[in-house]
């Protein structure tokens, strides 16, 4: 704006360009989302069933149906070897896994179900940690983090504390 509160042609063109770009971006995202929703589910032929560890022993897990809502749950309890877990993490009863037939070197395997959270780790009196309000089991990965913001990959679980699979700087 100029001092006399008038709008110059340059400012009008800038605002018009921003509005046009925002509209085009919104339409592209909306069209992509609508296309994804309108296409029917196409099975890949690969198994990916959500399950809950019901019993852990050695290199195999008893995987049961989870209390977590999912479109493809494990239908019956089964003994499955686990894979894809870091060396410092052993699946516990109550942790969530995906039973798949698409793991290299295994006919079927239980692999971790996880997600990332972000925040500053806070030490808890029990030796565990808290990040972004999520209670985490004791782990060497968070011991020397100090007061810096990090991203933490945690194993999904039905237990009150989650296990840490990996960390990285935010």
C-alpha positions in Angstrom: 0.0 0.0 0.0 1.1 3.5 -0.6 0.9 6.1 2.1 -2.5 7.3 1.0 -3.9 3.8 1.5 -4.3 3.0 -2.2 -3.4 -0.4 -3.6 -0.9 -0.4 -6.5 -1.3 -2.5 -9.6 1.8 -4.5 -8.5 0.2 -5.4 -5.2 -3.0 -6.4 -6.9 -1.0 -8.7 -9.3 1.0 -10.2 -6.4 -2.2 -11.0 -4.5 -3.8 -12.4 -7.6 -0.8 -14.7 -8.3 -0.8 -16.0 -4.7 -4.6 -16.7 -4.8 -4.2 -18.5 -8.2 -1.3 -20.6 -7.0 -3.1 -21.5 -3.8 -6.3 -22.5 -5.7 -4.3 -24.6 -8.2 -2.5 -26.4 -5.4 -5.7 -27.0 -3.5 -7.4 -28.4 -6.6 -4.5 -30.7 -7.3 -4.4 -32.1 -3.8 -8.2 -32.5 -3.7 -8.2 -34.3 -7.1 -5.5 -36.7 -5.9 -7.3 -37.4 -2.7 -10.6 -37.9 -4.5 -9.0 -40.3 -7.0 -7.4 -42.3 -4.2 -10.8 -42.6 -2.4 -12.8 -43.4 -5.5 -10.6 -46.3 -6.6 -11.7 -49.6 -5.1 -9.3 -51.5 -2.8 -6.9 -53.5 -5.0 -5.4 -56.4 -3.1 -1.7 -56.9 -3.8 -1.7 -60.6 -3.0 0.6 -59.9 -0.1 -0.3 -60.5 3.5 -0.3 -57.7 6.0 -2.4 -58.5 9.0 -2.3 -56.5 12.3 -1.8 -58.6 15.4 -0.9 -58.4 19.1 2.0 -60.3 20.6 0.3 -62.9 22.9 3.4 -64.8 23.9 7.1 -64.2 23.2 9.7 -66.9 23.4 13.0 -67.3 21.5 12.8 -66.2 17.9 9.0 -66.8 17.5 5.9 -65.0 18.7 2.3 -66.1 19.3 0.4 -63.5 17.4 -3.3 -63.0 18.3 -6.0 -60.7 17.2 -5.5 -57.1 18.5 -7.9 -54.9 20.4 -6.9 -52.1 18.0 -9.4 -51.5 15.2 -8.0 -52.5 11.8 -9.3 -53.5 8.4 -7.0 -56.6 8.2 -6.6 -58.2 11.6 -5.0 -61.5 12.3 -8.0 -63.9 12.3 -6.6 -66.7 14.5 -3.6 -67.1 16.9 -0.5 -68.3 15.2 3.2 -68.9 15.9 5.3 -66.6 13.7 9.1 -65.8 13.7 9.8 -62.1 14.1 12.0 -59.9 12.0 12.9 -56.3 11.4 13.4 -55.4 15.1 16.6 -53.6 16.2 18.9 -55.7 18.3 18.0 -53.7 21.5 14.3 -54.4 21.1 12.5 -57.6 22.0 8.8 -57.8 21.3 6.7 -57.9 24.5 3.2 -59.3 25.2 0.9 -56.5 24.1 3.1 -55.0 21.4 1.6 -54.7 17.9 3.1 -56.4 14.8 2.2 -57.0 11.2 2.2 -60.6 10.0 3.4 -60.5 6.4 4.5 -62.9 3.7 6.6 -60.2 2.1 9.8 -60.3 4.2 13.0 -61.3 2.5 14.2 -64.7 3.6 11.1 -65.7 5.4 7.9 -67.4 4.3 6.0 -65.4 6.9 7.2 -63.0 9.6 6.0 -60.7 12.3 7.4 -57.2 11.8 7.1 -54.1 13.9 4.2 -51.6 13.6 5.6 -48.2 14.5 5.2 -44.4 14.2 7.3 -41.3 14.8 6.8 -38.8 17.5 8.7 -35.5 18.1 9.7 -33.7 21.2 12.3 -33.4 24.0 12.9 -36.5 26.0 12.3 -36.2 29.8 13.7 -38.7 32.2 11.1 -40.5 34.5 11.8 -41.8 38.0 11.3 -45.4 36.8 14.2 -45.2 34.4 12.0 -44.6 31.4 11.4 -41.5 29.4 8.5 -39.3 28.2 8.5 -37.7 24.7 5.5 -35.6 23.6 3.4 -37.1 26.4 4.1 -40.7 25.4 5.6 -43.0 28.1 8.7 -44.9 26.8 10.4 -47.9 28.3 14.0 -47.5 29.5 16.4 -47.4 26.5 20.0 -46.5 25.9 19.0 -44.5 22.8 17.6 -41.7 24.9 20.0 -41.7 27.8 22.4 -39.0 26.6 20.1 -36.8 24.4 20.1 -33.8 26.7 17.6 -31.0 26.1 17.3 -31.1 22.4 14.3 -31.8 20.2 14.4 -35.2 18.5 12.2 -37.6 16.5 11.6 -41.0 18.1 10.3 -44.1 16.3 8.2 -46.1 18.7 6.8 -49.5 18.5 2.9 -49.4 18.6 1.6 -51.2 21.6 -1.4 -51.8 23.8 0.8 -51.4 26.9 1.2 -48.2 28.9 4.9 -47.8 27.8 6.2 -48.0 24.2 9.6 -49.3 23.2 12.0 -47.0 21.1 13.1 -48.5 17.8 15.2 -45.5 16.6 15.9 -41.8 17.1 17.0 -38.9 14.9 17.5 -35.2 15.3 14.5 -33.1 14.5 
